[in-house]
Amino acid sequence: MVESPTGHRGSTPHSSIRSISTPRMEEPLLLVQRSDLLLVKEETECHQTNSTSPLEIYLSSAERNVGEKKMPRIVVKAGSRPPWVGLAAAVWVELSAGNAYNFPLYSAALKSVMGYDQQQITLLGVANDIGENVGLLPGIACNKFPPWAILLVGLLLCLLGYGVIWLAVSQTISTLPYWLEDAGDFEMSEVDELFLALIVATNSNAWLGTAVLVTNMRNFPFTRGTVAGILKGYVGISAAVYTVLYSMVLKDSATRLLLFLALGLPVICVVMMYFIRVCTPASGEDSSVHGHFVFTQTASVLLAIYVTVISITSDLVSLSDAVSYILVAIMVIFLMSPLAIPIKMTLFPSISKRTIPPAGSSDNLVQEEGDSTQTDPLLTPSSSATILGNFYENESDDVSDVETLLAMGEGAVKEKRRPRRGEDFKLREAFIKADFWLLWFVYFLGAGAGVTVLNNLAQIGVALGADDTTILLCLFSFCNFAGRLGSGAVSEHFVRSKTIPRTVWITCTHVIMVFTFLLYASALNGTLYAATALLGVCYGIIYSLVVPTVSELFGLKHFGIIYNFMLLGNPVGALLFSGLLAGYVYDAEAAKQGSSTCLGAECFRLTFLILAGVCGVGTILSIILTIRIRPVYQMLYSGGSFRLRQASDH
């Protein structure tokens, strides 16, 4: 489609000609590329050093010149080790970003100290979800600021929000007013308002998670599903990690837990801040890369099994302080295990052989890693000509991004066409796509139903006769982790080998959730733990798969804000299904029993039946979405890797 430069440096300013054929023209459009825009000394030098090709440098220059705004420039770390160091550090940040899962651990203390009823606690759970998932600001900021700046905002929100909640629960200051009790007393400017404080505290999750997720998706662009599964998996297992700390180190003290969240998590983020940085993208086809991912996934699975076992053991057997601290130290070693990859790469460096990827593969466009740093934008545009390849729909009859970009650089065209699925979308451009809203509603229905159970898990356990709701939470956390990690690996395998869209697995998940909620509603003996395990897996699958799906359909350039808009489905679902539905039904049944605590299957039965119907609707929408985007995935992953559409197709 695009001819390579001739390599001659003649006296004319237009020394190389590129031919671009467009479907709207009988004759190919000839564009002149000026040698002064190539920004290279000699093409032969470029080939000898295996560095960026003239086309890539030209496109990078053209995009910077014709783009709406210049991207911020930071130091991009080159080399094979930095992406893996960043991934190891991201594990700790993602654990910190899972602090919202602690709400069931201190909600009982909030209820008793503040004197709230169940509906008020449920609405505070909605505040917990709003703060965790409203990430539009970090989504915008990640395109303008380096990762350390995004992390800094997150740790400050964590310090401020949980600090205020700790002051309230520990009764260090006077009781905080609940803003729904008297709307006239509510002032948005006061940080001592508990509802607002909880939003601020959990909004740190959005900043921390966005910083590491966007950065690592850029650092590992060819293994998005695997990376998303690993990172989201650690968020999922964070609840079990916090449960171990809560029971074995903090001695079941809600005030100590809140103090740790307010002070300990910011310290962790400060330590890891330096290592979360943009690096030269890692190749996804290298066998050593696959081995590294397998090691990381295995380590995370062992961690999940370990924390689940010791959490249950600590509830069944009384352990001494010394034994408890040793067990926690072993857990910390498991958390540090991903760091073994860059250590191994340092101690036993391997000489990588440069292979030639298949024709049309986007792997041709990855720069060879060097030993020094280089300057590049924070989020290098992910157009098809730079990293991922340009993809088209079957019905597309417009020119490609490469063609349009070259033409714009020479002034041949004035207006760029709208992007196609698989290319880079802005949020406003994604808004007018039916697939965007189908995916949003599929996520909203599934995640909203799942978070309803999570927010009320302690009360569900008590109502259905569970002896220890901590074990219930730990079980949900482990299965949530398994769903996130497993769905990333499984979907990555089938999308590459069979071009099966990731939404197929979301459809299956909705079907299983229908069965799970009916199992909850039946309240049969022994079904509580089975239903909780199933729901944990399903919730993890939906939460994890939406990450690579968004990036594949709408690109990586504005992935941060588009993905965070998708996450709004979680708090919206929590407000409707948890705050309004579950809280109202629970309090109505409790009033019939003449108590503030409801016991029996009727406390949540109506809620479970409605949620089963909600997931049924989600199944239908997910099937429609899968049918619509199947051709897109066939083009994205033809041949098992991102492919460029052949020129003959135009």
PyMOL commands that set and color helices and strands:
alter all, ss='L'
color gray80, all
select helices_A, chain A and resi 35-37+43-49+54-66+82-96+99-114+118-133+136-141+147-169+183-185+194-219+224-249+254-275+287-316+321-347+362-365+401-410+427-430+434-455+457-463+469-497+503-522+527-554+559-566+569-593+601-603+605-636+638-640+647-649
alter helices_A, ss='H'
color red, helices_A
select strands_A, chain A and resi 16-20+29-33+73-76+374-377
alter strands_A, ss='S'
color yellow, strands_A
deselect
rebuild
show_as cartoon
